[in-house]
Amino acid sequence: MKTLELMSQLGHERVCFWHDAETGMRAIIALHSTALGNALGGTRRWHYGDEHDALHDVLRLSEGMTYKAACAGLPMGGAKSVVLLPERGMEGTEAEARAMGRFVNTFNGQYIAAEDVGVNEQYIDWMNLETEHVQGGTGSGQGGDPSPHTALGVLRGMQACLRHIGVDQFAGLTVAIQGVGSVGAHLAKLLHEHGADLVVADINKDLVQELVESCGAKAANVDEILLHPCDILAPCALGGILDSDIIGRIQARIVCGAANNQLDKPSIDGKLLMDRGILYAPDFIVNAGGLIHLAGTYLEMSESELEGKINEIEETTSHILEISADRLIAGNKAATELALHRIRTGSVKERLHAG
């Protein structure tokens, strides 16, 4: 599918490609929607197979950010950016980050960049040397690392899922976490504090070992973690990992994790999970904690307002699960309908009703 056709299909307002002659950096910014306000979304640094893969990723991610902000009740839109790395694992440099900052600046504040895979606070600080339109750095009003807040939101989503099936505690339950980087590690520690038994997997064996030692977690193979018998499966790595084959073999009662775009084909895979009796907490509902923290900081919310907003993820998740059960539709479909309803009405608070 051609770029403009794909943009039109997903409803994007603007997609820009950038090549920086000085550093050789190649990047894409996808602005999905500013209907509710300026768009906030992370910058991802990744080695893609080709430009089409990068474009597909940034388009889906930016669409998800629009839905995430709307469902979280934030007066903000959705966007995302990717830096196309020529090789895997390349460290970010100040020159590259500043080039990315100049790219972000061409959007004149309609796009506010933040952290994603491959980007940390230092990278954001370097971007901030070229543009004020960033969040997630160490400076005043930047919000810092959003990972702990994302993890807390996922925990709240899990609590909503457990309550939906009549369970009131994590003690005695097994949670399998795929990916224990910044968000996954924070989530593991929160779950350990709440009494859950953990099974973890990551391509970085040092991260796994740290949780084995600090939280008593069991290590699993990265190729097997999605199929590990558990009460809750928490995908916290990259997206597109739940396809028809995997869904047919999952041994979990609940899927609730931090990864974006977990469903390979959302229109099909959400229903497959429902048909198998697996409760699915839509990713862009439960992983909104980091966005809420950074957007709330940008909007100058108080600490108590930010905390309350992240805690609302539990209520929103419960609401979506109820709509899904009442109307016999997949949870991700119910969540998307809520987002689109709020965008159409211009209201970030209006609820979606069953019927």
ZADO-1210 file (C-alpha; in nm, 4 decimals, padded with zeros to 6 digits):
<atoms>
<atom x="00.0000" y="00.0000" z="00.0000" code="MET" pos="1"/>
<atom x="00.1280" y="00.3469" z="-00.0876" code="LYS" pos="2"/>
<atom x="00.2129" y="00.5962" z="00.1865" code="THR" pos="3"/>
<atom x="-00.0705" y="00.8415" z="00.1183" code="LEU" pos="4"/>
<atom x="-00.3230" y="00.5572" z="00.0953" code="GLU" pos="5"/>
<atom x="-00.2055" y="00.4154" z="00.4271" code="LEU" pos="6"/>
<atom x="-00.2160" y="00.7629" z="00.5861" code="MET" pos="7"/>
<atom x="-00.5714" y="00.8124" z="00.4668" code="SER" pos="8"/>
<atom x="-00.6803" y="00.4710" z="00.5862" code="GLN" pos="9"/>
<atom x="-00.5480" y="00.5321" z="00.9385" code="LEU" pos="10"/>
<atom x="-00.6584" y="00.8963" z="00.9485" code="GLY" pos="11"/>
<atom x="-00.3201" y="01.0682" z="00.9812" code="HIS" pos="12"/>
<atom x="-00.2908" y="01.4436" z="00.9421" code="GLU" pos="13"/>
<atom x="00.0764" y="01.4624" z="00.8487" code="ARG" pos="14"/>
<atom x="00.3741" y="01.2317" z="00.7934" code="VAL" pos="15"/>
<atom x="00.7216" y="01.3767" z="00.7379" code="CYS" pos="16"/>
<atom x="01.0511" y="01.2136" z="00.6394" code="PHE" pos="17"/>
<atom x="01.3823" y="01.3736" z="00.7371" code="TRP" pos="18"/>
<atom x="01.7412" y="01.3241" z="00.6309" code="HIS" pos="19"/>
<atom x="02.0104" y="01.5162" z="00.8177" code="ASP" pos="20"/>
<atom x="02.3073" y="01.5697" z="00.5875" code="ALA" pos="21"/>
<atom x="02.5533" y="01.6337" z="00.8709" code="GLU" pos="22"/>
<atom x="02.4910" y="01.3148" z="01.0697" code="THR" pos="23"/>
<atom x="02.3235" y="01.0943" z="00.8075" code="GLY" pos="24"/>
<atom x="02.0299" y="01.0458" z="01.0432" code="MET" pos="25"/>
<atom x="01.7046" y="00.9317" z="00.8818" code="ARG" pos="26"/>
<atom x="01.3784" y="00.9733" z="01.0701" code="ALA" pos="27"/>
<atom x="01.0011" y="00.9821" z="01.0306" code="ILE" pos="28"/>
<atom x="00.7438" y="01.1772" z="01.2320" code="ILE" pos="29"/>
<atom x="00.3807" y="01.0685" z="01.2023" code="ALA" pos="30"/>
<atom x="00.1258" y="01.3157" z="01.3352" code="LEU" pos="31"/>
<atom x="-00.1980" y="01.1235" z="01.3675" code="HIS" pos="32"/>
<atom x="-00.4407" y="01.3671" z="01.5292" code="SER" pos="33"/>
<atom x="-00.4505" y="01.7081" z="01.6941" code="THR" pos="34"/>
<atom x="-00.8306" y="01.7072" z="01.7314" code="ALA" pos="35"/>
<atom x="-00.8074" y="01.7189" z="02.1116" code="LEU" pos="36"/>
<atom x="-00.4825" y="01.9163" z="02.1384" code="GLY" pos="37"/>
<atom x="-00.1132" y="01.9129" z="02.0566" code="ASN" pos="38"/>
<atom x="00.0186" y="01.5610" z="02.0013" code="ALA" pos="39"/>
<atom x="00.2630" y="01.3902" z="02.2367" code="LEU" pos="40"/>
<atom x="00.4472" y="01.0683" z="02.1511" code="GLY" pos="41"/>
<atom x="00.7825" y="00.9021" z="02.1958" code="GLY" pos="42"/>
<atom x="01.0841" y="00.8862" z="01.9680" code="THR" pos="43"/>
<atom x="01.1896" y="00.5283" z="01.8928" code="ARG" pos="44"/>
<atom x="01.5414" y="00.4437" z="01.7718" code="ARG" pos="45"/>
<atom x="01.5360" y="00.1082" z="01.5915" code="TRP" pos="46"/>
<atom x="01.6982" y="-00.0902" z="01.3127" code="HIS" pos="47"/>
<atom x="01.4217" y="-00.1791" z="01.0664" code="TYR" pos="48"/>
<atom x="01.4356" y="-00.4291" z="00.7835" code="GLY" pos="49"/>
<atom x="01.3439" y="-00.1546" z="00.5378" code="ASP" pos="50"/>
<atom x="01.1743" y="00.1839" z="00.5204" code="GLU" pos="51"/>
<atom x="00.8312" y="00.0265" z="00.4745" code="HIS" pos="52"/>
<atom x="00.8674" y="-00.1520" z="00.8098" code="ASP" pos="53"/>
<atom x="00.9632" y="00.1775" z="00.9746" code="ALA" pos="54"/>
<atom x="00.6677" y="00.3569" z="00.8183" code="LEU" pos="55"/>
<atom x="00.4236" y="00.0833" z="00.9199" code="HIS" pos="56"/>
<atom x="00.5571" y="00.0969" z="01.2771" code="ASP" pos="57"/>
<atom x="00.5375" y="00.4747" z="01.3155" code="VAL" pos="58"/>
<atom x="00.1882" y="00.4913" z="01.1641" code="LEU" pos="59"/>
<atom x="00.0469" y="00.2265" z="01.3971" code="ARG" pos="60"/>
<atom x="00.2256" y="00.3677" z="01.7008" code="LEU" pos="61"/>
<atom x="00.1030" y="00.7212" z="01.6369" code="SER" pos="62"/>
<atom x="-00.2548" y="00.6035" z="01.5885" code="GLU" pos="63"/>
<atom x="-00.2265" y="00.4224" z="01.9222" code="GLY" pos="64"/>
<atom x="-00.1057" y="00.7409" z="02.0918" code="MET" pos="65"/>
<atom x="-00.4182" y="00.9266" z="01.9789" code="THR" pos="66"/>
<atom x="-00.6402" y="00.6552" z="02.1272" code="TYR" pos="67"/>
<atom x="-00.4247" y="00.6373" z="02.4413" code="LYS" pos="68"/>
<atom x="-00.4551" y="01.0100" z="02.5119" code="ALA" pos="69"/>
<atom x="-00.8298" y="01.0151" z="02.4402" code="ALA" pos="70"/>
<atom x="-00.9075" y="00.7151" z="02.6610" code="CYS" pos="71"/>
<atom x="-00.6892" y="00.8588" z="02.9389" code="ALA" pos="72"/>
<atom x="-00.8997" y="01.1739" z="02.9338" code="GLY" pos="73"/>
<atom x="-00.6163" y="01.4011" z="02.8205" code="LEU" pos="74"/>
<atom x="-00.6715" y="01.7092" z="02.6018" code="PRO" pos="75"/>
<atom x="-00.3910" y="01.6014" z="02.3702" code="MET" pos="76"/>
<atom x="-00.3485" y="01.4301" z="02.0350" code="GLY" pos="77"/>
<atom x="-00.1263" y="01.1462" z="01.9183" code="GLY" pos="78"/>
<atom x="00.1966" y="01.1248" z="01.7231" code="ALA" pos="79"/>
<atom x="00.5160" y="00.9203" z="01.7134" code="LYS" pos="80"/>
<atom x="00.8604" y="00.9354" z="01.5587" code="SER" pos="81"/>
<atom x="01.1236" y="00.6809" z="01.4619" code="VAL" pos="82"/>
<atom x="01.4941" y="00.7130" z="01.3955" code="VAL" pos="83"/>
<atom x="01.6038" y="00.4500" z="01.1431" code="LEU" pos="84"/>
<atom x="01.9308" y="00.2982" z="01.2625" code="LEU" pos="85"/>
<atom x="02.1652" y="00.1483" z="01.0010" code="PRO" pos="86"/>
<atom x="02.2765" y="-00.1188" z="01.2533" code="GLU" pos="87"/>
<atom x="02.1249" y="-00.2797" z="01.5615" code="ARG" pos="88"/>
<atom x="02.2162" y="-00.1486" z="01.9047" code="GLY" pos="89"/>
<atom x="02.3785" y="00.1761" z="01.7972" code="MET" pos="90"/>
<atom x="02.4243" y="00.4190" z="02.0863" code="GLU" pos="91"/>
<atom x="02.2601" y="00.7572" z="02.0544" code="GLY" pos="92"/>
<atom x="02.4914" y="01.0546" z="02.0128" code="THR" pos="93"/>
<atom x="02.4481" y="01.4211" z="02.0914" code="GLU" pos="94"/>
<atom x="02.4779" y="01.5092" z="01.7225" code="ALA" pos="95"/>
<atom x="02.2028" y="01.2639" z="01.6277" code="GLU" pos="96"/>
<atom x="01.9769" y="01.3780" z="01.9102" code="ALA" pos="97"/>
<atom x="02.0212" y="01.7420" z="01.8207" code="ARG" pos="98"/>
<atom x="01.9401" y="01.6632" z="01.4582" code="ALA" pos="99"/>
<atom x="01.6226" y="01.4922" z="01.5783" code="MET" pos="100"/>
<atom x="01.5456" y="01.7961" z="01.7911" code="GLY" pos="101"/>
<atom x="01.5663" y="02.0187" z="01.4849" code="ARG" pos="102"/>
<atom x="01.3265" y="01.7857" z="01.3026" code="PHE" pos="103"/>
<atom x="01.0779" y="01.7995" z="01.5914" code="VAL" pos="104"/>
<atom x="01.1054" y="02.1786" z="01.5919" code="ASN" pos="105"/>
<atom x="00.9701" y="02.1973" z="01.2362" code="THR" pos="106"/>
<atom x="00.6276" y="02.0988" z="01.3778" code="PHE" pos="107"/>
<atom x="00.6148" y="02.4231" z="01.5811" code="ASN" pos="108"/>
<atom x="00.4794" y="02.2537" z="01.8941" code="GLY" pos="109"/>
<atom x="00.2077" y="02.0455" z="01.7305" code="GLN" pos="110"/>
<atom x="00.4298" y="01.7443" z="01.8061" code="TYR" pos="111"/>
<atom x="00.5955" y="01.7032" z="02.1454" code="ILE" pos="112"/>
<atom x="00.8562" y="01.4275" z="02.1506" code="ALA" pos="113"/>
<atom x="00.9277" y="01.1970" z="02.4439" code="ALA" pos="114"/>
<atom x="01.1099" y="00.8727" z="02.5272" code="GLU" pos="115"/>
<atom x="01.0588" y="00.5365" z="02.3636" code="ASP" pos="116"/>
<atom x="01.2760" y="00.2343" z="02.2849" code="VAL" pos="117"/>
<atom x="01.6388" y="00.3397" z="02.2408" code="GLY" pos="118"/>
<atom x="01.5910" y="00.6867" z="02.3900" code="VAL" pos="119"/>
<atom x="01.6688" y="00.7923" z="02.7466" code="ASN" pos="120"/>
<atom x="01.6685" y="01.1123" z="02.9511" code="GLU" pos="121"/>
<atom x="02.0124" y="01.2125" z="02.8233" code="GLN" pos="122"/>
<atom x="01.8938" y="01.1849" z="02.4621" code="TYR" pos="123"/>
<atom x="01.5904" y="01.4025" z="02.5423" code="ILE" pos="124"/>
<atom x="01.8180" y="01.6575" z="02.7086" code="ASP" pos="125"/>
<atom x="02.0274" y="01.6710" z="02.3901" code="TRP" pos="126"/>
<atom x="01.7123" y="01.7155" z="02.1801" code="MET" pos="127"/>
<atom x="01.6098" y="01.9926" z="02.4170" code="ASN" pos="128"/>
<atom x="01.9163" y="02.1901" z="02.3070" code="LEU" pos="129"/>
<atom x="01.7449" y="02.2356" z="01.9688" code="GLU" pos="130"/>
<atom x="01.3748" y="02.2402" z="02.0594" code="THR" pos="131"/>
<atom x="01.1575" y="02.3152" z="02.3588" code="GLU" pos="132"/>
<atom x="00.8951" y="02.0706" z="02.2339" code="HIS" pos="133"/>
<atom x="01.0140" y="01.7643" z="02.4274" code="VAL" pos="134"/>
<atom x="00.9150" y="01.5901" z="02.7503" code="GLN" pos="135"/>
<atom x="01.0987" y="01.3271" z="02.9541" code="GLY" pos="136"/>
<atom x="01.4331" y="01.4969" z="03.0145" code="GLY" pos="137"/>
<atom x="01.5977" y="01.5943" z="03.3408" code="THR" pos="138"/>
<atom x="01.5241" y="01.9672" z="03.3192" code="GLY" pos="139"/>
<atom x="01.2578" y="02.1568" z="03.5108" code="SER" pos="140"/>
<atom x="00.9077" y="02.0631" z="03.3932" code="GLY" pos="141"/>
<atom x="01.0372" y="01.7798" z="03.1737" code="GLN" pos="142"/>
<atom x="00.8942" y="01.4952" z="03.3819" code="GLY" pos="143"/>
<atom x="01.1957" y="01.2627" z="03.3765" code="GLY" pos="144"/>
<atom x="01.1756" y="00.8889" z="03.3129" code="ASP" pos="145"/>
<atom x="00.8115" y="00.7879" z="03.2446" code="PRO" pos="146"/>
<atom x="00.8762" y="00.4134" z="03.2944" code="SER" pos="147"/>
<atom x="00.7723" y="00.3820" z="03.6615" code="PRO" pos="148"/>
<atom x="00.4447" y="00.5580" z="03.5835" code="HIS" pos="149"/>
<atom x="00.3766" y="00.3288" z="03.2876" code="THR" pos="150"/>
<atom x="00.4368" y="00.0280" z="03.5101" code="ALA" pos="151"/>
<atom x="00.2015" y="00.1604" z="03.7782" code="LEU" pos="152"/>
<atom x="-00.0721" y="00.2080" z="03.5182" code="GLY" pos="153"/>
<atom x="-00.0315" y="-00.1520" z="03.3995" code="VAL" pos="154"/>
<atom x="-00.0610" y="-00.2699" z="03.7602" code="LEU" pos="155"/>
<atom x="-00.3865" y="-00.0742" z="03.7919" code="ARG" pos="156"/>
<atom x="-00.5092" y="-00.2375" z="03.4709" code="GLY" pos="157"/>
<atom x="-00.4264" y="-00.5810" z="03.6104" code="MET" pos="158"/>
<atom x="-00.6191" y="-00.5014" z="03.9277" code="GLN" pos="159"/>
<atom x="-00.9233" y="-00.4154" z="03.7174" code="ALA" pos="160"/>
<atom x="-00.8909" y="-00.7447" z="03.5285" code="CYS" pos="161"/>
<atom x="-00.8660" y="-00.9451" z="03.8497" code="LEU" pos="162"/>
<atom x="-01.1691" y="-00.7726" z="03.9967" code="ARG" pos="163"/>
<atom x="-01.3596" y="-00.8498" z="03.6754" code="HIS" pos="164"/>
<atom x="-01.3043" y="-01.2233" z="03.7294" code="ILE" pos="165"/>
<atom x="-01.3704" y="-01.2059" z="04.1034" code="GLY" pos="166"/>
<atom x="-01.0135" y="-01.2109" z="04.2349" code="VAL" pos="167"/>
<atom x="-00.8996" y="-00.9483" z="04.4857" code="ASP" pos="168"/>
<atom x="-00.5261" y="-01.0067" z="04.5263" code="GLN" pos="169"/>
<atom x="-00.2055" y="-01.1042" z="04.3456" code="PHE" pos="170"/>
<atom x="-00.0865" y="-01.3438" z="04.6145" code="ALA" pos="171"/>
<atom x="-00.0807" y="-01.6979" z="04.4798" code="GLY" pos="172"/>
<atom x="-00.1011" y="-01.5835" z="04.1166" code="LEU" pos="173"/>
<atom x="00.1668" y="-01.6255" z="03.8513" code="THR" pos="174"/>
<atom x="00.2490" y="-01.3383" z="03.6183" code="VAL" pos="175"/>
<atom x="00.4663" y="-01.4017" z="03.3119" code="ALA" pos="176"/>
<atom x="00.6447" y="-01.0899" z="03.1862" code="ILE" pos="177"/>
<atom x="00.7885" y="-01.0749" z="02.8356" code="GLN" pos="178"/>
<atom x="01.0546" y="-00.8023" z="02.8368" code="GLY" pos="179"/>
<atom x="01.2018" y="-00.6671" z="03.1605" code="VAL" pos="180"/>
<atom x="01.3633" y="-00.3477" z="03.0403" code="GLY" pos="181"/>
<atom x="01.2742" y="-00.0208" z="03.2084" code="SER" pos="182"/>
<atom x="00.8945" y="-00.0683" z="03.2248" code="VAL" pos="183"/>
<atom x="00.8955" y="-00.4462" z="03.2647" code="GLY" pos="184"/>
<atom x="01.1443" y="-00.4333" z="03.5515" code="ALA" pos="185"/>
<atom x="00.9431" y="-00.1707" z="03.7378" code="HIS" pos="186"/>
<atom x="00.6282" y="-00.3768" z="03.6844" code="LEU" pos="187"/>
<atom x="00.7991" y="-00.6914" z="03.8139" code="ALA" pos="188"/>
<atom x="00.9018" y="-00.5156" z="04.1347" code="LYS" pos="189"/>
<atom x="00.5516" y="-00.3799" z="04.1911" code="LEU" pos="190"/>
<atom x="00.4010" y="-00.7248" z="04.1376" code="LEU" pos="191"/>
<atom x="00.6558" y="-00.8801" z="04.3738" code="HIS" pos="192"/>
<atom x="00.5561" y="-00.6281" z="04.6406" code="GLU" pos="193"/>
<atom x="00.1935" y="-00.7338" z="04.5893" code="HIS" pos="194"/>
<atom x="00.2775" y="-01.1020" z="04.6392" code="GLY" pos="195"/>
<atom x="00.2705" y="-01.2340" z="04.2815" code="ALA" pos="196"/>
<atom x="00.4942" y="-01.5160" z="04.1609" code="ASP" pos="197"/>
<atom x="00.6966" y="-01.4042" z="03.8592" code="LEU" pos="198"/>
<atom x="00.8241" y="-01.5699" z="03.5435" code="VAL" pos="199"/>
<atom x="01.0370" y="-01.3364" z="03.3311" code="VAL" pos="200"/>
<atom x="01.2169" y="-01.3403" z="02.9973" code="ALA" pos="201"/>
<atom x="01.4315" y="-01.0930" z="02.8082" code="ASP" pos="202"/>
<atom x="01.7081" y="-01.1030" z="02.5485" code="ILE" pos="203"/>
<atom x="01.9235" y="-00.9264" z="02.8083" code="ASN" pos="204"/>
<atom x="02.0120" y="-01.2061" z="03.0513" code="LYS" pos="205"/>
<atom x="02.1561" y="-00.9627" z="03.3067" code="ASP" pos="206"/>
<atom x="01.8161" y="-00.7969" z="03.3490" code="LEU" pos="207"/>
<atom x="01.6546" y="-01.1359" z="03.4022" code="VAL" pos="208"/>
<atom x="01.9161" y="-01.2411" z="03.6567" code="GLN" pos="209"/>
<atom x="01.8667" y="-00.9213" z="03.8542" code="GLU" pos="210"/>
<atom x="01.4966" y="-01.0018" z="03.8978" code="LEU" pos="211"/>
<atom x="01.5718" y="-01.3645" z="03.9793" code="VAL" pos="212"/>
<atom x="01.7893" y="-01.2419" z="04.2657" code="GLU" pos="213"/>
<atom x="01.5811" y="-00.9452" z="04.3851" code="SER" pos="214"/>
<atom x="01.2255" y="-01.0763" z="04.3338" code="CYS" pos="215"/>
<atom x="01.2635" y="-01.4532" z="04.3337" code="GLY" pos="216"/>
<atom x="01.1494" y="-01.4631" z="03.9710" code="ALA" pos="217"/>
<atom x="01.1872" y="-01.7710" z="03.7543" code="LYS" pos="218"/>
<atom x="01.3717" y="-01.7255" z="03.4262" code="ALA" pos="219"/>
<atom x="01.2104" y="-01.8436" z="03.1023" code="ALA" pos="220"/>
<atom x="01.3245" y="-01.8658" z="02.7437" code="ASN" pos="221"/>
<atom x="01.2293" y="-01.5666" z="02.5295" code="VAL" pos="222"/>
<atom x="01.0822" y="-01.8055" z="02.2718" code="ASP" pos="223"/>
<atom x="00.8561" y="-01.9707" z="02.5281" code="GLU" pos="224"/>
<atom x="00.7412" y="-01.6952" z="02.7652" code="ILE" pos="225"/>
<atom x="00.4216" y="-01.6146" z="02.5722" code="LEU" pos="226"/>
<atom x="00.3091" y="-01.9754" z="02.6079" code="LEU" pos="227"/>
<atom x="00.4101" y="-02.0221" z="02.9712" code="HIS" pos="228"/>
<atom x="00.1272" y="-02.1387" z="03.2003" code="PRO" pos="229"/>
<atom x="00.0246" y="-01.8382" z="03.4125" code="CYS" pos="230"/>
<atom x="-00.2661" y="-01.6349" z="03.5432" code="ASP" pos="231"/>
<atom x="-00.1588" y="-01.3098" z="03.3763" code="ILE" pos="232"/>
<atom x="00.0564" y="-01.2712" z="03.0657" code="LEU" pos="233"/>
<atom x="00.2240" y="-00.9295" z="03.0469" code="ALA" pos="234"/>
<atom x="00.3819" y="-00.8460" z="02.7088" code="PRO" pos="235"/>
<atom x="00.6245" y="-00.5618" z="02.7821" code="CYS" pos="236"/>
<atom x="00.8548" y="-00.5730" z="02.4784" code="ALA" pos="237"/>
<atom x="00.7749" y="-00.4818" z="02.1179" code="LEU" pos="238"/>
<atom x="00.4403" y="-00.5068" z="01.9406" code="GLY" pos="239"/>
<atom x="00.2733" y="-00.7440" z="01.6976" code="GLY" pos="240"/>
<atom x="00.3500" y="-01.0515" z="01.9061" code="ILE" pos="241"/>
<atom x="-00.0053" y="-01.1826" z="01.9569" code="LEU" pos="242"/>
<atom x="-00.1102" y="-01.3431" z="01.6299" code="ASP" pos="243"/>
<atom x="-00.3596" y="-01.6211" z="01.5621" code="SER" pos="244"/>
<atom x="-00.1020" y="-01.8931" z="01.6191" code="ASP" pos="245"/>
<atom x="00.0185" y="-01.7603" z="01.9555" code="ILE" pos="246"/>
<atom x="-00.3332" y="-01.6762" z="02.0723" code="ILE" pos="247"/>
<atom x="-00.4404" y="-02.0326" z="02.0002" code="GLY" pos="248"/>
<atom x="-00.1731" y="-02.1608" z="02.2392" code="ARG" pos="249"/>
<atom x="-00.1684" y="-01.9030" z="02.5214" code="ILE" pos="250"/>
<atom x="-00.2088" y="-02.0597" z="02.8670" code="GLN" pos="251"/>
<atom x="-00.3157" y="-01.7472" z="03.0570" code="ALA" pos="252"/>
<atom x="-00.6479" y="-01.6213" z="03.1912" code="ARG" pos="253"/>
<atom x="-00.5584" y="-01.2561" z="03.1365" code="ILE" pos="254"/>
<atom x="-00.3372" y="-01.0639" z="02.8944" code="VAL" pos="255"/>
<atom x="-00.2363" y="-00.7243" z="03.0309" code="CYS" pos="256"/>
<atom x="00.0986" y="-00.5637" z="02.9518" code="GLY" pos="257"/>
<atom x="00.2878" y="-00.2488" z="02.8631" code="ALA" pos="258"/>
<atom x="00.3867" y="-00.3182" z="02.5017" code="ALA" pos="259"/>
<atom x="00.2248" y="-00.1050" z="02.2317" code="ASN" pos="260"/>
<atom x="00.0275" y="-00.2688" z="01.9495" code="ASN" pos="261"/>
<atom x="00.0338" y="-00.6178" z="02.1006" code="GLN" pos="262"/>
<atom x="-00.2235" y="-00.7559" z="01.8574" code="LEU" pos="263"/>
<atom x="-00.0823" y="-00.8422" z="01.5163" code="ASP" pos="264"/>
<atom x="-00.4198" y="-00.7897" z="01.3461" code="LYS" pos="265"/>
<atom x="-00.6415" y="-00.6013" z="01.5938" code="PRO" pos="266"/>
<atom x="-00.9691" y="-00.6528" z="01.4050" code="SER" pos="267"/>
<atom x="-00.9178" y="-01.0298" z="01.4186" code="ILE" pos="268"/>
<atom x="-00.6967" y="-01.1052" z="01.7178" code="ASP" pos="269"/>
<atom x="-00.9067" y="-00.9271" z="01.9816" code="GLY" pos="270"/>
<atom x="-01.2016" y="-01.1491" z="01.8965" code="LYS" pos="271"/>
<atom x="-00.9822" y="-01.4593" z="01.8957" code="LEU" pos="272"/>
<atom x="-00.8779" y="-01.3836" z="02.2534" code="LEU" pos="273"/>
<atom x="-01.2406" y="-01.3285" z="02.3540" code="MET" pos="274"/>
<atom x="-01.3511" y="-01.6510" z="02.1860" code="ASP" pos="275"/>
<atom x="-01.0877" y="-01.8392" z="02.3851" code="ARG" pos="276"/>
<atom x="-01.2146" y="-01.6865" z="02.7096" code="GLY" pos="277"/>
<atom x="-00.8952" y="-01.4879" z="02.7647" code="ILE" pos="278"/>
<atom x="-00.9532" y="-01.1456" z="02.9180" code="LEU" pos="279"/>
<atom x="-00.7587" y="-00.8836" z="02.7225" code="TYR" pos="280"/>
<atom x="-00.6854" y="-00.5398" z="02.8664" code="ALA" pos="281"/>
<atom x="-00.6275" y="-00.3130" z="02.5634" code="PRO" pos="282"/>
<atom x="-00.2666" y="-00.1965" z="02.5632" code="ASP" pos="283"/>
<atom x="-00.3396" y="00.1697" z="02.4922" code="PHE" pos="284"/>
<atom x="-00.5641" y="00.1789" z="02.7997" code="ILE" pos="285"/>
<atom x="-00.3345" y="00.0179" z="03.0554" code="VAL" pos="286"/>
<atom x="00.0035" y="00.1490" z="02.9360" code="ASN" pos="287"/>
<atom x="-00.1019" y="00.5141" z="02.9460" code="ALA" pos="288"/>
<atom x="00.0662" y="00.5921" z="03.2786" code="GLY" pos="289"/>
<atom x="00.3851" y="00.7278" z="03.1226" code="GLY" pos="290"/>
<atom x="00.1903" y="00.9409" z="02.8768" code="LEU" pos="291"/>
<atom x="-00.0290" y="01.0715" z="03.1584" code="ILE" pos="292"/>
<atom x="00.2770" y="01.1663" z="03.3628" code="HIS" pos="293"/>
<atom x="00.4517" y="01.3502" z="03.0787" code="LEU" pos="294"/>
<atom x="00.1355" y="01.5072" z="02.9356" code="ALA" pos="295"/>
<atom x="00.0211" y="01.6069" z="03.2816" code="GLY" pos="296"/>
<atom x="00.3569" y="01.7681" z="03.3492" code="THR" pos="297"/>
<atom x="00.3287" y="01.9522" z="03.0163" code="TYR" pos="298"/>
<atom x="-00.0243" y="02.0628" z="03.1137" code="LEU" pos="299"/>
<atom x="00.1066" y="02.1743" z="03.4562" code="GLU" pos="300"/>
<atom x="-00.1019" y="01.9324" z="03.6625" code="MET" pos="301"/>
<atom x="-00.0169" y="01.8970" z="04.0301" code="SER" pos="302"/>
<atom x="00.1427" y="01.5809" z="04.1721" code="GLU" pos="303"/>
<atom x="-00.1867" y="01.4763" z="04.3292" code="SER" pos="304"/>
<atom x="-00.3707" y="01.5328" z="04.0012" code="GLU" pos="305"/>
<atom x="-00.1129" y="01.3214" z="03.8167" code="LEU" pos="306"/>
<atom x="-00.1390" y="01.0410" z="04.0711" code="GLU" pos="307"/>
<atom x="-00.5173" y="01.0459" z="04.0517" code="GLY" pos="308"/>
<atom x="-00.5108" y="01.0431" z="03.6734" code="LYS" pos="309"/>
<atom x="-00.2861" y="00.7355" z="03.6613" code="ILE" pos="310"/>
<atom x="-00.5045" y="00.5602" z="03.9175" code="ASN" pos="311"/>
<atom x="-00.8040" y="00.6255" z="03.6893" code="GLU" pos="312"/>
<atom x="-00.6585" y="00.3626" z="03.4532" code="ILE" pos="313"/>
<atom x="-00.8117" y="00.0990" z="03.6803" code="GLU" pos="314"/>
<atom x="-01.1591" y="00.2518" z="03.6455" code="GLU" pos="315"/>
<atom x="-01.1231" y="00.2994" z="03.2687" code="THR" pos="316"/>
<atom x="-01.0083" y="-00.0608" z="03.2251" code="THR" pos="317"/>
<atom x="-01.3068" y="-00.1853" z="03.4271" code="SER" pos="318"/>
<atom x="-01.5396" y="00.0285" z="03.2150" code="HIS" pos="319"/>
<atom x="-01.3999" y="-00.1171" z="02.8909" code="ILE" pos="320"/>
<atom x="-01.4238" y="-00.4737" z="03.0227" code="LEU" pos="321"/>
<atom x="-01.7883" y="-00.4134" z="03.1191" code="GLU" pos="322"/>
<atom x="-01.8725" y="-00.2719" z="02.7750" code="ILE" pos="323"/>
<atom x="-01.6978" y="-00.5688" z="02.6137" code="SER" pos="324"/>
<atom x="-01.8953" y="-00.8179" z="02.8235" code="ALA" pos="325"/>
<atom x="-02.2306" y="-00.6390" z="02.7838" code="ASP" pos="326"/>
<atom x="-02.2051" y="-00.6005" z="02.4065" code="ARG" pos="327"/>
<atom x="-02.0096" y="-00.9215" z="02.3387" code="LEU" pos="328"/>
<atom x="-01.7377" y="-00.7316" z="02.1511" code="ILE" pos="329"/>
<atom x="-01.3615" y="-00.7559" z="02.1859" code="ALA" pos="330"/>
<atom x="-01.2031" y="-00.5325" z="02.4479" code="GLY" pos="331"/>
<atom x="-00.9814" y="-00.3540" z="02.1959" code="ASN" pos="332"/>
<atom x="-01.2883" y="-00.2740" z="01.9834" code="LYS" pos="333"/>
<atom x="-01.4658" y="-00.1255" z="02.2858" code="ALA" pos="334"/>
<atom x="-01.1591" y="00.0807" z="02.3722" code="ALA" pos="335"/>
<atom x="-01.1230" y="00.2092" z="02.0156" code="THR" pos="336"/>
<atom x="-01.4897" y="00.3087" z="02.0121" code="GLU" pos="337"/>
<atom x="-01.4403" y="00.5056" z="02.3346" code="LEU" pos="338"/>
<atom x="-01.1421" y="00.6895" z="02.1864" code="ALA" pos="339"/>
<atom x="-01.3216" y="00.7721" z="01.8611" code="LEU" pos="340"/>
<atom x="-01.6311" y="00.8833" z="02.0516" code="HIS" pos="341"/>
<atom x="-01.4281" y="01.1280" z="02.2587" code="ARG" pos="342"/>
<atom x="-01.2472" y="01.2599" z="01.9517" code="ILE" pos="343"/>
<atom x="-01.5755" y="01.3119" z="01.7628" code="ARG" pos="344"/>
<atom x="-01.7469" y="01.4855" z="02.0546" code="THR" pos="345"/>
<atom x="-01.4394" y="01.6832" z="02.1590" code="GLY" pos="346"/>
<atom x="-01.4880" y="01.5568" z="02.5157" code="SER" pos="347"/>
<atom x="-01.2104" y="01.3831" z="02.7073" code="VAL" pos="348"/>
<atom x="-01.4475" y="01.2700" z="02.9824" code="LYS" pos="349"/>
<atom x="-01.7613" y="01.1396" z="02.8118" code="GLU" pos="350"/>
<atom x="-01.8120" y="00.7698" z="02.8754" code="ARG" pos="351"/>
<atom x="-01.9188" y="00.5085" z="02.6249" code="LEU" pos="352"/>
<atom x="-02.2409" y="00.3311" z="02.7183" code="HIS" pos="353"/>
<atom x="-02.3483" y="-00.0238" z="02.6497" code="ALA" pos="354"/>
<atom x="-02.6318" y="-00.0984" z="02.4143" code="GLY" pos="355"/>
</atoms>
